[in-house]
């Protein structure tokens, strides 16, 4: 089931019994639904205002600190326990709406980060999204299709959300690898420039953004792997272990890219330094070559009474020829030494 396109507020709120959707609920109907021990409630919110969050807090008896974090957003991935409920923060990632230009190899797809806050209780899950509305499109429908797994309740919904978010990281990590390969080609194929330096720093910024989303989430999954007691059954630990394994692969990809980016930046700066040194050598060599005729011409530009070319027929051609000869000798020596 695709979620409706709305601006802000409640995206969907439904009750389930044994993995089967029973009814779509209004906020006022949630307490009555939770009074039935066989019912599980899943509420999805998108950038709710403070008034709406207050109503949700009252319906599910959520902790004040967790509700405050969900309203303010801009949190790092974390896991907090409040009695028999959990509060989890995830950073979502997806490509921006700007498509790549066909046939343009220099085009890089960019991505954007959002947040999803989860309130997980024994018989409810509340998701609060910040960022793109399309982050979780189709997830609820897939969970409802797997009735036997959804019957596990809030533990399975938490796993599905974690798995969905982590799977979104893979194409972005692969895109970052593609972008780095293009930059690396520019660095080592002689196309280094100021634009390459800007590309390297921009790539480093993107990489750091992804690492801030991934690294703290590893700690969250490690805690979930060993989590015991309400609201998660022990049988869910194997599911969280699978997500943790996927996230470890993402982390390794990002760490490898980070190391290679540092090496590429150092190599790029070294190559720029070498190029500048070569240019300085060329300028110095040409200055030395030009200095010879300049010096001779400077001397002959003085108003001396006795000049070789004035009293000798071949004096002037000899002086000019000597200047040319010395310049050619200097040019050959500089060429041989690699300065030209």
N, C-alpha and C positions, 0 to 999 in steps of 0.2 A: 504494500500500500504506500503510495507516494504521499508525503506530507504536504499539506496545502501551503501555498505561498502567501504568507501574511507578513505584516511589518514587524510587530512585536507582540509579546504576550504568550498566551497558551497556544502551543502548536498542536498537541494532542494529549488527551488524558483518557485512559482506558483501564478497565478492570479485567482481570483474567482469572480463570479457574481451571486448574490442571493444564495450563498452557494454551487454553482456548480463550479468545477474546469474548467477554460476556457483554460489556456495554461501554459506550462512550460516556464519560462522566463530566459533569460540571463541577467546579471547585466546591460548591456547597454540598455536593453529594459524596465527597470523598470520605468524611468521617463515618457515614452510614455504611459505605462499602467496606471500610477497614474493620468495622465491627463484626463482619463475617470472617471467621478464621480461615476459610477456604479461599478467600479472595486476595489477589495480589494486584497492586495499583502501580501503573507506570505513567508518570506525568512528564511531559516535555515542554520546556519554556525557552523563549528566545528573548534575550535582553529585557527581562521584566523590570518594571519600575518598582520603587520601594513599597508602594501600596499593594501591588500584586504579591510581592514576596512576603509581606506581612500576612496576607490571607493564606498563602501556602504554608508558612511557618505554623500558623494556628491549626491548619488541617492535619499536618504531619508531626507536630510538636518538635520542630527542628531547633537546634541550638542557636543561640543568638550570635555567637562568634562565627559560626559557619555561614549563617545567613548574611552577615555583614560582609564576609569575604566574597560570597557569590554576587552580591550587589555591586561591590566596587570593582571586581575583576582585577586584571593585571597581577595575577598570582603566579608563583612558580609551581610546577607539578609537585604535589604533596599528598599525604594521607594522614588524616586526623580521625581519632576515634572519640565519639561522644556517647557514652553509655553503650547501648546495643545498636548504634548506628554509626556509619562511616561517612566522612566527608572527603572527597577525592577531587583533585584539580588535575586536568589534562590539558596539554597544549595541542591543538589540532593544526594540521598543515595541509594546504592544497594549492594547486596552481591558480594564478590569477586569471581573470577573464580575458586577458590580452593574449590572443593566439600567436603562435610562431608564424613568421612570414615564410610561405613556401619558397624554397629555392635560395633562401638567405642563410648560409652556414654560420654567419656571425650572430644570428638572432639567438638570444637566450631566454628561455621561459622563466619567468619569475614566479615566486610563490608568496603566500601570505599565511600568517599564523593567527589562530583564534584560540579561544578557551572554552572548555566544557567543565562545568562543576557538577559533581554527582553527590546526591544524598542517597545513601543506600541503607535501608532498614530491613528488618526481617521479612516484611511483606510489602515493601514499596521501593521504588526508585524514582527520584526526581532529577532530571537533567536540566541544567541551566547553561545555555549556549551564549557565547559572546563572539562576535565575528560573523563569518558567512553563514547565512541561513541554510546553505546546501551541505554543510559539513556532514550531517548524518542522514542525508536523503536515502531512503530505501532500507535503512537498518531495521527499523521497527517491523517493516513488512517481512524481511528475511527471518527475523526472530519469530514472528507469528506463524510463519510457514513451518518452522521446526517446533511443533507443539510439544514433543517429548522433552526437548531440551528446555524450552521456555517454562515447562512445568517445574523446573528446578528453582524458579523464582528469581529473586533479586541477584543472587550469585551469578546466574547465567547471563542476565542482562548486563551486569558489570563486566563479565568476561567478553561479551559480544562488543561492548563499547570500546574496551581496551584493544581488542584484536582489530577492530575497524580503524581506530586511530593509528595504531602502529603500522597497519598495512598501507595507510596513506603516506607514511614516511618513505617507503621503498621507491616509488617512482621519482620522488624529489631527490633522494640520495643518488639515484642513477642519473638524473638530470645534472646534478652537481658534478658527478664524475665526467659527464660529457663536456660540460663547460670548462672544467679544469684541463681536459685533454686539448681543447682548442687554445686555451691560454698558454699551455705548456708548449704547444707547437709554435706559437708566436715567439716565445722566449728563446727557444733553442734553434729555430730556423732563420734567425737573423732579422726578425721583424719586431724586435723589442723597441718600444717607444714609451712616451709618457702615457699614452693610452693603455699600454700593457700594464704599467704600474697601477693605473686607476682600476683596471680590470682585476688585478690581483688583490687589491685592497677591498674592492666590492665583493669579490668572491669570499674573502676572509670574513666579511660582515655577514654574508648569507650563511656561511658555515657556522659561525658563532651563534647565530639565531637558532639554527637547527640543534646544535649541541645543548643550548639552554633548554630546549624542549625535551630532548632525549635523555640526557644524563640524570636529571632528578627523577625521571620516570622509572629508571632502573631500580632505584631505591624503593620506590612504591611497589613495584612488582616483586621484589625480593621479600618485602614484608607480607605481601598477599600470599606468596608461596608458603609461608610458614604460619599464616593466620589461622587461629583456632577460636572457635566460639561464634556467637551471634555477631553479625547477621549472615555469615558465610559458612556453609557446611564444609567439612573437611574434604569432601569429594571434589570440591572446586579447585583444590590446590594444583592438580595436574593440568588443569586448563590454564591457570595463571603461569605455570612453568613453561607452557608452550609459547605464550605471548612473550615471556621474558627471553626465551631463546631467540625469537624473531627480533626483539629489540636489541639484543646483544649483537646480532649481525649488522643492524643499522649503526650501532655505536662503533663497531670496528671499521665500517666503511668511512664514517665521519672522522675517526681518529687518523686513519690512513690518509685521507684527503688533507687533513689539517697539517700533518707532517710533511706531505709532499708540497703543500702550498708554501710552507715556511722555506723549504729547500728551493722551490722555484723562485720565490721572492729574493732570496739571497743570491741565487745564480743570476737573476735578472739585473739586480743592482751591480753585481760584479761585471757582467757583460757591458752594462752602460758605462761603468768606470773604465773598462778596457777600450771601449769605443771612443770615449773622450780623450784617453791617453793617446790613441792612434791619431786622432784629429790634431792634438797638440803637436805631435811629432811632425805631421805633414806641414803644419803652419811654420814650425821652426825650421824645417828643411827648406821650404820655399823662401823663407826670410833670409837664410844663409846664402842661397843661390842668388837672390836679388841683391844682396848686400855687396857682392863683388862688382858688378857694373855700376852700382850706385856710388861705390867708393871711388872707382876710377873716374867716372863722369864728374864726381864732385871735385876731384883734384884738377881735372882739365877744365872745369868751369871757373877756376881761379884766373885772374888776369895776370898770368906770368908772361914775361917778355919772351922767354925762350921755350918753345914747345917743339917736340920731335916732329910733329906733322907740318910745322911751319918751315922747318929747314931741311926736311928729308922727305923725299917723294913717297916712300912707303911707310912713313911713320903712322899716319892715321889708320890705314888698313891693318897694320900690325897691332895697334892698340885694340881696335875693335875685335880682331880675330882672337887676340889673347883673352879678352873678356868672355867671348863665346866659348873658347876652349876650356877655360876655368869653370864656367857654368856647367858645361857638359860633363866635366870630370866630377864635379860636386853632385850633379843629378844622378850620375851612374853609381856613385858611392852610396848616396842616400837610398836609391832604389835597391841596391844590393843588400843594404842593412835592414830593409823593410820599413823605412820611414816614409817612403813614397809608394 
